[in-house]
C-alpha cells in the first residue's frame, strides 16, 4: 500500500532500524508492516478507524512520498502526510494519512481540514500518480478517459498542504505518450516520466524530465521496445538521483541516471545491472541500503510431504524419516515428474545495487 520513511525517528512509522517497511494486508485480516526478514508486525491497534476503512477500499490509489527520507530536501514538518489516497477516477486527492504520536489516521480520524481541492482533472482510469513531500505536490498523469476510453496526454498538479487549486501543466512542444512510470526528483526539481509511443509501427519508450512550472521538457533518451522486460518503475536513490527498475519473467534490471543538481541540461551518468529473479513491485532505497522484492520459486511438495509425514507416519522410525529426507530432491508424483513450484515473495536486503558503468543505449536492454 505504501512504505514508511526511515529517518532516525521516535516512531516505527518513520522506519524500523533505518529500514523501509511496507504497510500490507495480512492473510488473517488486518494490516501489518512487512519486514525484510520476512516477519510482519501487526499494526491495527495503531491505525485510526477511518484509515482502516480506507485501506479496505480496493478502488483507491495510494501514493507514498517519493522521497527516501521523511525530511529529505524539505521544510515540511514531520506532521506532513505519510501517504495520499487518490479517487478511483483520478479526479482528486480524497484523503491523506497523518500521524499523531504512534497512531496513523486520516483527516477524519484527527479532525483536520479535508484534502479535496477544486479544478480537478477529468475522470479517468489507468492513470499514474506521484506525491512529493519535498515539493509539496501531487500529480496525476495520463490514463484513459472514462467518457470515451481515449488516451489522455495531460499532466495535472496541485499543492498538498499549501494553498492552491489543481492546474494543468502546459507542456511546450511535447505530447505525452502512454505513461509507464513517473517520479519527482528533488535533486533537479523535475518530474521524470517514462512513456511509450508508437513511431513508424514500432513501440518506443522515452524517458523525459519535465519542468512543471515552465512546461519545458528535456528528453533523456528513446529506445525501441524489443526486450522481454514488460514492467518498469521510476524511484529515487538515497541522494535523490532517479533509478529505473524493470522486470521480466526471469530477471530484473536497475539503472541509475546521475544528473548535476539544479541543471536542466547536462551530461547524465548511467550505471546499470541485470540480475536473476523478477521483481514483484518497485524496489526501495532507505538509510541502510535497498530492499529488492524478488519473486522466487520454491518446491511446494516438499512441505506437503513433511506435513503428511507428521499426521500419517508417526509410527515410522528415525531411519525411515532420514531416508525420506535424502530423497526430497527426487521426483515426487506418480508420473515421475519434477516437484511443483510455487512463486513466493522474498524481500532481499542489499547494501549496494552493484551497478556498473553503462551508456544510454544500454537502457534498451531493460525496455
C-alpha positions, -999 to 999 in steps of 0.1 A, spaced: 0 0 0 28 24 9 62 24 25 74 41 57 102 67 57 132 56 77 147 86 94 162 81 129 129 86 145 108 81 176 81 61 158 82 30 137 61 48 111 94 66 102 112 33 96 124 3 116 162 3 122 167 26 92 148 2 71 119 10 48 89 -12 56 58 -19 35 23 -15 50 4 -45 37 -28 -65 43 -23 -96 64 -36 -131 53 -57 -134 85 -71 -99 82 -59 -65 94 -27 -48 84 10 -50 92 44 -37 85 63 -62 63 100 -65 73 129 -76 51 135 -106 73 101 -120 64 83 -110 96 52 -89 97 43 -67 126 6 -63 132 -3 -26 135 -41 -25 136 -40 -10 171 -21 20 158 -45 28 129 -75 51 131 -109 37 123 -114 58 91 -79 49 79 -87 12 83 -119 17 63 -100 35 36 -73 8 34 -100 -18 28 -114 1 -2 -99 -16 -33 -108 13 -56 -84 39 -40 -49 45 -54 -24 50 -27 8 71 -32 36 73 -7 61 101 -8 88 95 -34 115 107 -10 136 81 7 136 101 40 109 119 59 130 151 59 147 147 25 151 182 10 120 196 26 109 221 52 75 204 55 73 193 92 71 157 103 33 162 107 30 161 69 12 134 51 27 99 51 6 89 20 -22 101 -2 -53 83 -14 -64 93 -49 -100 89 -60 -108 59 -82 -113 82 -112 -82 103 -105 -102 135 -100 -87 144 -66 -68 135 -35 -96 124 -13 -76 116 18 -42 119 34 -25 99 61 -12 117 92 4 107 124 -3 117 160 21 101 184 23 64 174 -11 64 156 -17 68 119 -50 82 108 -68 102 82 -80 138 83 -113 124 95 -97 105 124 -78 135 136 -104 161 127 -83 180 102 -93 200 71 -103 178 41 -78 173 13 -100 179 -17 -94 209 -40 -114 225 -69 -104 225 -106 -96 188 -107 -86 165 -136 -112 149 -158 -124 114 -147 -101 86 -159 -87 52 -153 -52 36 -156 -37 69 -145 -3 74 -128 2 93 -95 32 110 -79 34 125 -44 64 145 -33 67 160 2 98 179 -8 80 199 -34 46 197 -17 29 185 -49 6 158 -60 5 148 -97 -19 129 -119 -6 118 -153 -23 104 -184 -46 74 -183 -78 67 -203 -109 89 -203 -140 74 -186 -161 92 -211 -148 76 -243 -118 55 -233 -95 78 -253 -59 80 -242 -52 112 -222 -19 130 -226 -21 156 -198 -3 163 -166 -21 178 -136 -6 190 -103 -18 206 -71 -3 217 -37 -8 191 -10 -6 212 22 0 246 7 -27 268 -8 -38 264 -44 -60 245 -68 -54 218 -94 -38 231 -126 -29 215 -159 8 216 -168 12 234 -202 38 212 -219 58 230 -246 61 213 -280 56 179 -263 28 153 -263 28 127 -235 25 91 -246 12 61 -225 28 66 -191 48 36 -179 62 52 -148 69 85 -131 86 101 -101 98 135 -89 135 142 -81 143 169 -55 178 168 -69 170 186 -102 134 196 -94 120 178 -123 91 154 -129 107 123 -146 83 103 -168 88 71 -188 62 68 -215 56 47 -246 46 58 -281 42 41 -315 67 55 -340 65 42 -376 49 10 -363 74 4 -335 68 7 -298 93 33 -285 100 40 -248 110 76 -239 124 90 -207 119 127 -201 124 154 -174 97 179 -171 100 214 -156 64 216 -145 65 253 -138 77 263 -173 64 234 -193 99 227 -207 106 190 -215 140 175 -218 144 141 -234 169 118 -216 166 90 -242 144 70 -266 146 33 -272 127 7 -293 109 -18 -270 124 -51 -280 134 -68 -247 114 -92 -226 111 -67 -197 75 -57 -196 71 -37 -163 90 -6 -153 92 17 -123 110 50 -115 121 57 -79 147 77 -60 180 67 -47 191 79 -13 207 111 -28 176 120 -49 191 105 -81 165 87 -103 166 49 -106 148 29 -132 138 -7 -123 124 -32 -148 113 -68 -146 107 -97 -169 95 -132 -161 130 -144 -151 152 -113 -145 152 -78 -131 173 -48 -140 181 -14 -124 197 17 -139 208 50 -123 207 84 -141 230 108 -123 225 145 -132 241 176 -117 219 193 -92 196 220 -105 209 217 -141 183 214 -168 208 203 -195 240 184 -188 258 151 -190 239 122 -175 259 94 -160 244 59 -164 250 28 -143 231 -4 -148 229 -41 -137 208 -71 -147 202 -99 -122 182 -131 -118 146 -133 -104 118 -110 -113 105 -81 -92 71 -82 -76 70 -44 -74 93 -14 -72 125 -17 -51 131 10 -24 161 28 -11 165 37 26 191 47 51 206 13 54 206 0 18 180 -13 -6 150 -37 -5 145 -58 -35 111 -75 -36 120 -106 -56 97 -134 -68 113 -168 -63 101 -203 -70 102 -229 -43 91 -266 -42 56 -270 -27 56 -308 -25 85 -308 0 64 -290 26 33 -310 18 51 -343 22 66 -331 55 31 -322 68 17 -356 57 45 -373 75 36 -355 107 0 -366 105 1 -401 89 35 -416 95 41 -411 132 49 -448 135 79 -446 112 113 -448 128 141 -422 125 158 -442 98 128 -441 75 124 -403 80 161 -398 73 158 -419 41 128 -398 31 147 -365 36 176 -378 13 150 -384 -14 135 -350 -12 151 -338 -44 138 -368 -64 105 -366 -85 75 -368 -62 44 -378 -81 33 -410 -97 42 -398 -132 78 -393 -121 76 -355 -128 95 -328 -112 82 -312 -79 57 -284 -84 70 -249 -80 52 -221 -61 61 -184 -65 68 -166 -32 78 -130 -24 113 -127 -10 124 -92 1 162 -92 0 183 -65 17 215 -53 0 239 -26 9 247 -17 -27 230 -23 -61 262 -35 -78 256 -12 -108 283 -10 -135 291 18 -159 268 18 -189 256 41 -217 222 54 -225 219 29 -254 223 1 -229 189 10 -214 172 -7 -243 181 -40 -226 155 -33 -199 128 -19 -221 
